[in-house]
Amino acid sequence: MMKNTAEFGKHLFLIVLGLLLLYPLILMLQMSVKNTEQIVYDFFGLSGPFHLENYARAWEEVSPMIWNSVVMAGGSAMISVFVSGLAGYGFGKLKFVGKEPLYWLIFAKMMLPGVLNLIPSFVLAWKLNLLNSYFAVILFAVGGAQPFWVFVMRTFVQGQPKELFESAKVDGAGEFRTFLFLAVPLLRPVLTLSALNVFINVWNDYIWPLVTIQSFDKRPITTGLAYLATTHVGEYGPLMAGYVIASVPLVILFSLGMRQFVQGLTGGAVKL
C-alpha cells in the first residue's frame, strides 16, 4: 500500500511539473490564434473565432529570418562536427609533437566564461571584415564549440578498442580513411549529439548576432523577433504566431534525431 502511494505521489508530481513546463507553450499557442481584443478581454479563454491569418502575417515577416538562422546554425553544426571529430580522433589516436600541451591549451578555453570573449571576438571579426555576414556567426560559433566537443570526441575515441584501428592500418588504410570509414561510424551518436547541440545553441543565440549583424535582411530569428516586438507593439497574436513558427524547425530536428541524440547522451556518459 505504501509503495502504491509513493508511486502515485511521484507520478502526480511529474504530471504537475510537466503541466507547469508546458503552460508557457500552451499559452503561446493560444495567443497565436487570437486578435488583440480577445487577448485583452479573454486572456485565458479559447473562445472563437480563431484568427489563423496571424500565421500568414507572421510567416511573411519571419520566413527570411528562419532561412538566415538555418544557414547560420546548419553551417555551424556541420563545420563544428567535422572539426571536432577530426581533432578528437587526432588527439585520441595519433602521436605528434606538442600533442598534450596543445590539447590542454584547447581544454583551458572551457574555463573562460563566454562573456569574456565578446569584446575580443568582436574586434577580431571587425579586423577580419566579417561583420554583417553569416561567417561572423558561423566561424565564431564553431570556435566556441570546439573545446568541449574536442574533449568529448577524444575521450570517446580513446575508449574504442585499439585493435580496430590497428586492423585498419594492416589493411593499408591511411589516417584520414581510417577516420572517415571507421571512426565516424563509431562516433555517429556523439557526432549527432554535437550537431544538435551546436545547432540549437546557434539558433537560440541572441547576443552575438545582435552585435555582429546590422542589416535586417541577414538577421536570425532571435534578433529578428525581438525587433518585431518593438515595431509591432500590441500585435501579440502575429508575434506569438512568429514564435510558434520559429519553434517548428527545432521540433522537427529533435523528432528526426531523437534516437541518435539519446544514444549520444548515454554513449558519452558511459565513455566519460
C-alpha positions in Angstrom: 0.0 0.0 0.0 2.8 2.4 0.9 4.6 1.6 -2.3 1.5 2.3 -4.4 1.0 5.6 -2.6 4.6 6.6 -3.2 4.3 5.7 -6.9 1.1 7.7 -7.2 2.7 10.7 -5.5 5.7 10.5 -7.8 3.5 10.4 -10.9 1.3 13.2 -9.7 4.4 15.3 -9.0 5.7 14.6 -12.5 2.4 15.4 -14.1 2.1 18.7 -12.3 5.7 19.6 -13.2 5.1 18.7 -16.8 2.0 20.9 -17.0 3.9 23.8 -15.4 6.6 23.4 -18.1 4.1 23.1 -20.9 2.0 26.0 -19.7 4.1 28.8 -21.5 3.9 26.7 -24.7 0.1 26.3 -24.4 -0.3 30.0 -23.7 1.8 30.9 -26.7 -0.3 28.6 -29.0 -3.5 30.0 -27.5 -2.4 33.7 -28.1 -1.2 32.9 -31.6 -4.8 32.4 -32.8 -6.3 35.5 -31.1 -6.6 39.1 -32.1 -5.7 41.9 -29.7 -9.2 42.3 -28.4 -9.5 38.7 -27.5 -6.1 38.7 -25.7 -7.1 41.8 -23.7 -10.6 40.8 -22.7 -10.4 37.0 -22.7 -6.7 36.2 -22.0 -7.1 32.7 -20.6 -10.2 31.7 -22.7 -10.2 30.0 -26.0 -13.5 31.2 -27.5 -13.6 31.8 -31.2 -13.2 32.9 -33.8 -9.6 31.7 -34.3 -7.5 34.1 -36.3 -5.3 31.8 -38.4 -4.4 34.8 -40.6 -1.9 35.6 -37.8 0.3 32.8 -39.1 0.1 34.2 -42.6 1.2 37.6 -41.4 3.9 36.1 -39.2 5.3 33.9 -42.0 5.8 36.9 -44.3 7.9 38.6 -41.6 9.9 35.6 -40.1 10.5 33.4 -43.2 13.7 35.3 -44.2 14.9 35.2 -40.6 14.3 31.5 -40.4 16.3 31.0 -43.5 19.1 33.1 -42.0 19.0 31.0 -38.8 19.1 27.7 -40.8 22.1 28.8 -42.7 24.0 30.0 -39.6 23.0 27.1 -37.3 23.3 24.5 -40.0 26.7 25.7 -41.3 28.0 26.0 -37.7 26.8 22.5 -36.9 28.3 20.8 -40.0 31.7 22.5 -39.7 31.9 22.0 -36.0 31.1 18.3 -36.2 33.8 17.8 -38.9 36.5 19.8 -37.0 35.8 18.4 -33.5 35.5 14.8 -34.8 38.8 15.1 -36.7 40.5 16.9 -33.8 39.2 14.3 -31.3 40.4 11.5 -33.4 43.8 13.1 -33.8 44.2 13.8 -30.0 42.8 10.4 -29.2 44.8 8.1 -31.5 47.7 9.9 -33.2 51.1 10.8 -31.8 52.7 14.1 -32.7 55.0 16.7 -31.1 53.2 19.0 -28.7 50.1 16.9 -28.6 49.4 17.2 -24.8 50.3 20.9 -24.4 48.1 21.8 -27.4 45.2 19.7 -26.1 45.3 21.2 -22.7 45.5 24.7 -24.2 42.3 24.0 -26.1 40.8 22.4 -22.9 41.7 25.5 -20.9 39.3 27.6 -23.1 36.4 25.8 -21.3 37.4 27.6 -18.1 36.7 31.0 -19.5 33.2 32.5 -19.3 31.8 33.1 -22.7 31.1 36.8 -21.9 34.8 37.4 -21.6 35.3 36.6 -25.3 32.6 39.0 -26.5 34.7 42.1 -27.0 37.9 40.4 -28.2 35.8 38.3 -30.6 34.0 41.4 -31.9 37.3 43.2 -32.5 38.7 40.1 -34.3 35.6 39.9 -36.5 35.9 43.6 -37.3 39.5 43.3 -38.3 38.8 40.3 -40.4 36.0 42.2 -42.1 33.4 39.6 -41.1 30.8 41.9 -39.6 27.3 41.8 -41.0 27.9 38.4 -42.7 26.9 34.8 -42.0 30.6 34.0 -41.4 30.7 36.3 -38.3 28.3 33.9 -36.6 29.4 30.6 -38.1 33.1 30.8 -37.6 32.9 32.1 -34.0 30.2 29.5 -33.1 32.5 26.8 -34.4 35.4 28.1 -32.4 33.4 28.4 -29.3 32.1 24.9 -29.5 35.4 23.2 -30.1 36.9 22.9 -26.5 34.1 20.9 -25.1 33.4 18.7 -28.1 37.1 18.0 -28.8 37.3 16.8 -25.2 34.2 14.6 -25.7 35.4 13.2 -29.0 38.9 12.5 -27.7 37.5 10.7 -24.7 35.1 8.6 -26.9 37.9 7.7 -29.4 40.2 6.6 -26.6 37.5 4.3 -25.3 37.4 2.3 -28.5 39.4 -0.9 -28.9 42.8 -0.1 -30.4 42.7 -3.3 -32.3 40.0 -1.8 -34.6 42.4 1.0 -35.7 45.4 -1.3 -35.9 43.5 -3.7 -38.2 42.6 -0.8 -40.5 46.3 0.1 -40.7 47.2 -3.5 -41.5 44.7 -3.3 -44.4 46.5 -0.3 -45.8 44.1 2.4 -44.8 45.6 5.9 -44.2 44.7 8.0 -41.2 42.0 10.1 -43.0 40.5 6.9 -44.5 40.5 5.3 -41.1 38.8 8.4 -39.6 36.2 8.6 -42.3 35.2 4.9 -42.6 36.0 3.6 -39.1 36.0 6.4 -36.5 33.0 8.3 -38.0 30.6 5.3 -37.8 31.7 4.7 -34.2 31.3 8.3 -33.3 28.0 8.8 -35.1 25.8 9.0 -31.9 28.2 11.6 -30.4 28.6 13.5 -33.6 24.8 13.7 -33.9 24.6 14.9 -30.3 27.3 17.5 -31.1 25.5 18.7 -34.2 22.2 19.1 -32.4 23.8 20.9 -29.5 25.7 23.4 -31.8 22.6 23.9 -34.0 20.4 24.7 -31.0 22.9 27.0 -29.4 23.4 29.0 -32.6 19.6 29.0 -33.3 18.9 30.4 -29.8 21.9 32.8 -29.6 20.9 36.4 -29.2 23.9 38.5 -28.0 26.5 37.6 -30.7 24.2 38.1 -33.7 22.9 41.3 -32.1 26.4 42.9 -32.1 27.7 41.4 -35.4 24.6 41.5 -37.8 23.3 45.0 -38.6 21.3 44.6 -41.8 17.8 43.5 -41.3 17.8 41.1 -44.2 20.6 39.0 -42.5 19.2 38.9 -39.0 18.5 35.5 -37.5 15.2 34.6 -35.9 16.2 35.6 -32.3 17.2 39.2 -33.0 14.5 39.5 -35.7 11.7 38.6 -33.4 13.0 41.0 -30.7 13.0 43.7 -33.3 9.4 42.9 -34.4 8.3 43.0 -30.8 9.4 46.7 -30.7 7.9 47.6 -34.1 4.6 45.7 -33.8 3.6 46.9 -30.3 0.3 45.4 -29.2 0.1 42.9 -32.0 0.6 39.9 -29.8 -1.3 37.4 -32.0 1.0 37.6 -35.0 4.1 37.9 -32.7 3.1 34.7 -30.9 2.5 33.0 -34.2 6.0 34.0 -35.2 7.4 32.3 -32.1 5.4 29.2 -32.9 6.8 29.1 -36.4 10.3 29.7 -35.1 9.9 26.6 -32.9 8.9 24.3 -35.6 12.4 23.6 -37.1 13.7 22.6 -33.7 10.8 20.3 -33.1 11.3 18.6 -36.5 15.1 18.4 -35.8 14.5 16.7 -32.5 11.9 14.3 -33.9 14.3 13.2 -36.6 17.4 12.9 -34.4 16.0 11.9 -31.1 17.2 8.3 -31.3 20.8 9.3 -32.1 20.5 12.1 -29.5 19.7 9.6 -26.7 22.4 7.2 -27.9 24.9 10.1 -27.9 23.9 11.1 -24.3 24.1 7.5 -23.0 27.2 6.6 -25.0 29.0 9.8 -24.0 28.1 9.2 -20.4 29.5 5.7 -20.4 32.7 6.8 -22.0 33.2 9.8 -19.8 
